[in-house]
Amino acid sequence: MREQIKKRTQKLAVNIWCFCCKLPKSREYNAYVHQLLRCSSSIGANYRAAQRGKSTNDFIYKLKIVEEEADETLYFLELLKEINPLLRKDIEPIYNECNQILAIVIASLKTARKNNENK
């Protein structure tokens, strides 16, 4: 499962990069593109770091960062959808995948916290 999530987070970052390459080049778009690229690639990077956590608390802390970065990615995708409704068909599959990854991360956090309490 961990390997599958690592691959999905990496594919998400690549898909968002490809999507961003299609966006118009302007000061306004560039600001959101920069943020979207940063937070979407951070999802996978921090997920990998969480897998190397030195303790359960470290794992939870790093997975919480993954949750925040995934939510931020969703936010910027929502903004772009609102700004340019013509982008909806390109954004929807990316948005859905990010939302699924976020749900998995939240479930993992709940499990890790529960297991940590039972120690």
NORJOUR-V635587 format. One line per field, one symbol per residue. burial: I if it has 9 or more other C-alpha atoms within 8 Angstrom, else O. A space follows every 10 residues. Layout:
# NORJOUR-V635587
burial: ???
This chain:
# NORJOUR-V635587
burial: OOOOIIOIII OIIOIIIOII OOOOOOOOII OIIOIIIOII IIIIOIIIII OOIOOIOIII IIIIIIIOII IIIIOIIOOI IOOOOOIIOO IOOIIOIIIO IIOOIIOOIO OIIOOIOOO
